[in-house]
Amino acid sequence: MKIFIGKWRLLIASVVILSGCASNQSQKLPKAQLSPDVKYQIQDFDIDLSYSLNVPNFLDEEHTETIMAAIFQDKLNKAGLLASASDQNVAPVSIYIDYKRVFAGEATPFPMDTVTPPKFIYSITSEIDGEKVSIFQSKELMVTSYSGLRDMLKAEKNVSSDVDYSIFVASNVAKKLIDLTLGDDNSAYNEDIELELTAYANSVIRDFSNKTVELSDHNYIPAVITDDFVDRLNSNDVKVRKGAYKDIQKHWLNQPEIFDLIESKLLSTYQSDLSEKELSEAKYQMETLARSGLIRYQDTLIKITKEAKQASLKNAATGELDTLTSRHIRASAIHRPLPDGVELDWNQHQIFNMIRSNDAYLQKRGVKTVYKKYPKNPIFLDELSLSLDNSVSRSKYKSSSNADYHAWICRVLGLSENKKYKEKLDYVALNAREKKVRNFAEEYAEELE
């Protein structure tokens, strides 16, 4: 499509924006001055979605971008700034949004699946005679309001809030471009979110739900592990049973045979007058259920908070509900099925999923385990090498939150004695956004010479 630039002019001043190639150097672009009769053709609309926890059922990057792009286009269209085939003074416009979804308590040992106001940075750029120019580069911003759409969305509360935040961000970006083009006092921007947009957002949520159902793998842990714990839990010796509870809590397990057994034992006693030893075991049982991270035991713990005969058991159950919630977030990542063609034992299965999670705690735990126990495992090394690609992302949030993890990957790849990773480390040494990662990449690339 031919682009007519018309009255666009360049300012001599430059503005610093995020580099499109995610190198460690910021790119300075000339700044465009806009004419009020310009129309825009949306050339690119890209977002980088960053989050520190793998909370199930929230929209992924693709679907978040779909909603934001639709809202942005709708706002421009209603303001009369979206180009049609007959317009002459047309300029291409590209939008980039660096967006960080934030969960309550994500930096603590007890994260929650509740979204809080996100952070975002965005840039609006165009082209004049093939040269990239800046229209606007924002500072880091935080959502301070919302569109009101969350009350109309047919989705779970937190997901509705997350979608509503996305709509706010896209509307904010659109308003900035409209104001820069038509003036801050223009009346072309419409604050209303119409019912058609509500229906559209709901359709995106449904589409995501239909495509992303990924059940946990309940069959990857060997039966011999399950049978051993079941035998110990059924022992007549309370010391043996308590030892089993402690050992179960040391691992990420999800076998119904184990946890349903614990649940049944707990439900058979919680309304009785328990001796000191029986009360101690009941608390072990609740703690073990909570540390499973299996959300289906939430109703049992809630029941105990309300119906247990002894107050200390009610109080303990209340505390374990928080543990269950935070562990559920990580268990959902740990127990995912492996990709087709990847075969690992059950411990390695969990390490692999730690590596490919978005949870900084799990990722660092996974890469350190590879470093100590599996330093030459090709499956782990290849997956770590793929993860290292994110170190050269133009996203500030993805790069900074994963800097320690990426530095550890450089160490592991460099000490692997596998020279195929040298090219990757050399590239990262030049292009990673974070200085720490560049330094580690350079140092450990030398190990492969």
C-alpha positions in Angstrom: 0.0 0.0 0.0 1.4 3.4 -1.0 1.9 5.8 2.0 1.5 9.5 1.5 3.3 11.5 4.1 1.9 14.9 3.3 2.6 17.6 5.9 4.7 15.6 8.3 7.8 17.4 9.5 10.8 16.4 11.6 12.1 18.2 14.6 15.9 18.5 15.0 15.7 17.3 18.6 16.0 13.5 19.3 14.1 11.4 21.7 15.4 8.2 23.4 13.2 5.1 22.9 13.5 1.4 23.4 15.6 -0.2 20.8 13.7 -2.4 18.4 16.6 -5.0 18.3 16.9 -5.1 22.1 20.6 -4.3 22.1 22.2 -2.8 25.2 22.3 0.6 23.5 19.2 2.9 23.3 18.3 4.1 19.9 17.8 7.8 19.3 15.2 8.7 16.8 14.2 12.0 15.3 10.9 13.3 16.6 7.9 13.8 14.3 5.7 16.8 14.4 2.1 16.0 13.6 -0.4 17.8 11.4 -4.0 17.7 12.5 -5.3 16.4 9.2 -3.1 13.3 9.2 -4.7 9.8 9.2 -3.0 6.7 10.5 -2.5 3.3 9.1 -1.7 0.9 11.9 1.4 -0.8 10.7 2.4 -2.8 13.8 0.9 -3.3 17.2 3.2 -5.3 19.5 3.2 -6.0 23.2 5.6 -7.8 25.5 3.6 -9.3 28.4 5.7 -10.0 31.4 4.7 -11.7 34.6 6.5 -13.4 37.5 4.0 -16.1 38.3 2.4 -18.8 36.2 -1.2 -18.2 37.4 -3.6 -20.5 35.5 -6.3 -19.1 33.3 -5.1 -15.5 32.7 -4.8 -14.4 29.1 -1.5 -15.1 27.4 0.5 -12.5 25.4 -1.3 -13.2 22.1 -4.8 -12.8 23.4 -3.8 -9.7 25.5 -2.4 -8.1 22.4 -5.6 -9.0 20.5 -7.7 -7.1 22.9 -5.4 -4.1 23.2 -5.1 -3.8 19.4 -8.8 -3.9 18.9 -9.4 -1.2 21.5 -6.7 1.0 20.1 -8.1 0.7 16.6 -11.6 1.4 17.8 -10.5 4.6 19.6 -8.7 5.9 16.6 -11.6 5.1 14.3 -14.1 7.0 16.6 -11.7 10.0 16.7 -11.7 10.0 12.9 -8.0 9.3 12.7 -8.0 5.8 11.1 -7.0 6.0 7.5 -9.2 4.8 4.7 -8.3 3.9 1.1 -9.3 7.4 -0.1 -7.2 9.4 2.3 -4.1 11.2 1.0 -2.3 12.4 4.1 -1.6 9.0 5.6 1.2 8.0 8.0 2.0 4.5 9.2 2.0 4.1 13.0 3.6 1.4 15.1 2.8 0.8 18.7 5.0 -1.1 21.2 3.8 -1.7 24.8 6.0 -3.2 27.5 3.4 -4.5 29.9 4.0 -6.1 33.3 1.1 -8.0 34.9 1.5 -7.8 38.7 0.1 -10.3 41.3 -0.4 -9.6 44.9 2.5 -10.8 47.0 4.5 -12.0 44.0 7.8 -11.0 45.7 7.0 -12.8 48.9 6.9 -16.5 49.9 3.1 -16.4 49.7 2.0 -15.1 46.3 -1.7 -14.8 45.4 -3.6 -15.2 42.2 -5.0 -11.7 42.6 -4.0 -9.1 40.0 -3.0 -5.6 41.1 -2.5 -2.5 39.0 0.0 -3.3 36.2 3.0 -1.3 35.0 3.6 -0.4 31.4 5.9 1.6 29.1 4.9 2.4 25.5 6.3 4.0 22.3 4.5 5.3 19.3 6.6 5.5 16.1 6.2 6.1 12.4 8.2 6.3 9.3 9.1 9.2 6.9 10.8 8.3 3.7 11.8 4.9 5.1 13.3 6.5 8.3 11.9 5.6 11.7 10.7 8.5 13.7 9.3 8.9 17.2 5.9 10.3 17.9 5.9 9.6 21.6 7.9 7.6 24.2 6.4 7.2 27.6 8.0 6.9 31.0 7.0 3.9 33.2 3.3 4.2 34.1 0.9 2.4 36.3 -2.8 1.9 35.8 -4.6 4.3 38.1 -8.1 3.8 36.9 -10.2 1.3 34.9 -12.8 1.4 32.2 -15.6 -0.1 34.2 -15.8 -3.1 31.9 -14.8 -5.6 34.5 -18.3 -5.5 36.0 -19.8 -6.5 32.6 -17.4 -9.2 31.6 -18.6 -12.8 31.9 -15.3 -14.0 33.4 -13.9 -14.8 36.8 -13.2 -11.6 38.8 -9.4 -11.5 38.5 -9.5 -12.3 34.8 -12.1 -9.6 34.3 -9.8 -7.2 36.2 -6.8 -8.2 34.0 -8.8 -7.7 30.8 -10.0 -4.4 32.1 -6.5 -3.2 32.8 -5.5 -4.2 29.3 -8.4 -2.1 27.9 -7.3 0.9 30.0 -3.7 0.7 28.7 -4.8 0.5 25.1 -7.2 3.4 25.6 -4.4 5.4 27.3 -2.1 4.9 24.3 -4.8 5.8 21.8 -5.7 9.0 23.8 -2.1 10.1 23.7 -1.9 9.8 19.9 -5.3 11.5 19.5 -4.2 14.4 21.8 -0.9 14.8 20.1 -2.6 15.0 16.7 -5.7 17.0 17.4 -4.6 18.9 20.6 -5.2 18.3 24.3 -8.5 20.1 24.2 -10.0 18.0 21.4 -13.4 16.4 22.0 -12.9 13.4 19.6 -11.8 10.9 22.3 -14.7 8.9 23.6 -14.4 7.5 27.1 -17.3 5.2 26.8 -16.8 1.4 26.5 -19.7 0.2 24.4 -21.5 -3.1 24.7 -20.0 -4.3 21.5 -16.5 -4.1 23.1 -17.8 -6.0 26.1 -19.0 -8.7 23.8 -15.7 -8.7 21.9 -13.7 -9.0 25.1 -15.8 -11.9 26.2 -15.3 -13.6 22.9 -11.5 -13.3 23.3 -11.7 -14.8 26.8 -13.8 -17.7 25.5 -11.4 -18.3 22.7 -8.5 -18.4 25.1 -10.3 -20.7 27.5 -11.0 -23.1 24.7 -7.4 -23.2 23.4 -5.4 -23.3 26.6 -6.8 -26.0 28.8 -3.7 -27.9 29.8 -4.4 -30.6 32.4 -1.7 -31.5 35.0 0.0 -34.8 34.3 -1.1 -37.2 37.1 0.7 -40.2 35.7 4.4 -39.2 35.4 5.4 -40.1 39.0 6.1 -43.8 39.3 3.7 -46.1 41.1 6.5 -47.3 43.3 6.8 -43.8 44.8 3.0 -43.6 45.3 2.8 -47.1 46.8 5.6 -46.5 49.3 3.8 -43.3 50.7 0.5 -45.1 50.8 2.0 -47.9 52.8 3.6 -45.5 55.3 0.4 -43.4 55.6 -1.5 -46.6 56.5 1.0 -47.7 59.1 -0.1 -48.3 62.7 2.9 -46.4 63.9 2.3 -42.7 64.2 6.0 -41.9 63.9 6.0 -43.6 60.5 3.0 -41.7 59.4 4.5 -38.4 60.5 7.7 -39.2 58.7 5.6 -39.8 55.5 3.9 -36.4 55.9 7.3 -34.7 56.2 8.8 -36.5 53.2 5.7 -35.7 51.0 6.1 -32.0 51.9 9.7 -32.0 50.6 8.6 -32.9 47.1 6.1 -31.7 44.4 3.6 -34.6 44.4 0.1 -34.7 42.9 -1.0 -38.4 43.2 -4.7 -38.6 44.2 -3.9 -42.0 45.9 -1.8 -40.1 48.4 -3.7 -36.9 49.0 -7.2 -38.4 48.9 -6.0 -40.8 51.6 -4.8 -38.0 53.7 -8.0 -36.1 53.2 -10.2 -39.0 54.2 -8.2 -39.5 57.4 -8.5 -35.8 58.2 -12.2 -35.7 57.6 -12.8 -38.7 59.8 -11.4 -37.0 62.9 -11.7 -33.2 62.6 -15.0 -33.0 64.4 -13.9 -35.2 67.3 -12.2 -34.4 70.6 -8.6 -35.0 69.7 -5.8 -35.9 72.0 -2.6 -33.9 71.8 -1.0 -36.5 69.5 -4.1 -36.8 67.3 -4.3 -33.0 67.0 -0.7 -32.9 66.0 -1.3 -35.4 63.3 -4.3 -33.6 62.0 -2.3 -30.5 61.6 0.4 -32.5 59.7 -2.4 -33.7 57.4 -3.7 -30.2 56.7 -0.2 -28.9 56.1 0.5 -31.8 53.7 -2.7 -31.2 51.8 -1.9 -27.4 51.6 1.7 -28.0 50.3 0.4 -30.3 47.6 -0.9 -27.1 45.8 -3.9 -29.1 44.6 -6.7 -26.6 44.7 -9.4 -29.3 45.0 -8.6 -29.7 48.7 -9.5 -26.1 49.3 -13.1 -26.9 50.2 -11.9 -29.4 52.8 -9.7 -26.8 54.5 -12.6 -24.3 54.4 -14.9 -26.9 56.0 -12.4 -27.4 58.8 -12.2 -23.6 59.4 -15.9 -23.6 60.0 -16.8 -27.0 61.5 -13.7 -28.3 63.4 -14.5 -29.0 67.1 -11.2 -27.5 68.4 -10.4 -23.9 67.8 -6.7 -24.6 67.3 -7.5 -26.8 64.4 -9.8 -24.1 62.9 -6.9 -21.6 63.2 -4.4 -23.9 61.7 -6.7 -24.6 58.7 -7.1 -20.9 58.1 -3.3 -20.5 57.8 -3.0 -23.5 55.5 -5.5 -22.0 53.0 -2.9 -19.2 52.2 -0.3 -21.9 51.8 -2.5 -23.9 49.4 -3.2 -20.8 47.3 0.5 -19.9 46.8 1.6 -23.5 46.2 -1.2 -24.0 43.7 0.3 -21.3 41.5 3.6 -23.1 41.3 2.2 -26.6 41.3 0.3 -25.7 38.1 3.6 -25.1 36.4 5.5 -28.0 37.9 3.0 -30.7 36.9 2.4 -29.7 33.3 2.8 -32.4 30.7 6.1 -32.4 28.8 6.2 -31.4 25.2 5.8 -34.2 22.6 9.1 -36.0 22.1 10.6 -35.1 25.5 11.2 -38.0 27.8 12.6 -37.5 31.3 12.2 -39.2 34.7 9.8 -37.7 37.2 12.4 -35.5 39.0 13.8 -34.3 35.7 10.2 -33.7 34.4 9.8 -31.2 37.2 13.1 -29.5 36.6 12.3 -29.1 32.9 9.0 -27.4 33.9 10.7 -25.1 36.3 13.0 -23.9 33.5 10.1 -23.2 31.1 7.9 -21.5 33.8 7.7 -17.7 34.1 8.2 -18.0 37.9 11.6 -16.5 38.8 11.9 -18.6 42.0 11.3 -21.9 40.1 13.5 -20.9 37.2 16.5 -20.2 39.4 15.9 -23.4 41.4 15.7 -25.3 38.1 18.9 -23.9 36.5 20.8 -24.4 39.8 19.7 -28.0 39.9 20.9 -28.5 36.4 24.2 -26.9 37.3 24.7 -29.3 40.2 23.2 -32.6 38.9 22.7 -32.5 35.2 25.4 -30.2 33.7 25.6 -32.0 30.4 22.0 -33.1 29.9 21.3 -32.0 26.3 17.5 -31.6 26.9 18.1 -29.2 29.7 20.9 -27.3 27.9 18.8 -26.8 24.8 15.8 -25.6 26.8 18.1 -23.2 28.8 19.6 -21.9 25.6 16.0 -21.1 24.3 15.2 -19.3 27.6 18.4 -17.2 27.1 16.8 -15.7 24.0 14.7 -13.5 26.3 17.8 -11.8 27.6 17.8 -9.8 24.3 14.2 -8.8 24.5 13.4 -5.2 24.1 11.1 -5.6 27.1 12.6 -3.9 30.2 10.4 -6.0 32.4 11.3 -9.4 30.9 15.0 -8.6 30.9 15.4 -7.1 34.3 13.3 -9.6 36.2 15.2 -12.5 34.7 18.7 -11.1 34.8 19.9 -13.5 37.6 18.3 -16.5 35.8 19.9 -15.6 32.5 23.3 -15.1 34.1 23.0 -18.6 35.6 22.2 -20.0 32.1 25.3 -18.4 30.7 27.3 -20.2 33.4 25.7 -23.5 32.8 26.1 -23.3 29.0 29.7 -22.1 29.3 30.7 -25.0 31.5 28.8 -27.6 29.4 31.9 -28.2 27.2 29.5 -28.2 24.3 30.8 -25.7 21.7 27.5 -25.3 19.9 26.4 -22.8 22.6 29.4 -20.5 22.0 27.6 -18.6 19.2 24.6 -18.0 21.5 26.8 -16.7 24.3 28.8 -14.5 22.0 25.5 -13.0 20.7 24.2 -12.5 24.2 27.4 -10.8 25.3 26.8 -8.1 22.7 23.1 -7.8 22.7 21.6 -8.6 26.1 19.8 -5.7 27.7 21.2 -6.2 31.2 24.9 -5.6 31.8 25.1 -8.5 34.3 24.0 -10.9 31.6 26.3 -9.5 29.0 29.2 -9.8 31.4 28.4 -13.4 32.3 27.9 -14.3 28.6 31.3 -12.9 27.7 33.1 -14.6 30.5 31.6 -18.1 29.9 31.8 -17.9 26.1 35.6 -18.0 26.7 35.2 -21.4 28.4 34.0 -22.8 25.0 37.0 -21.6 22.9 
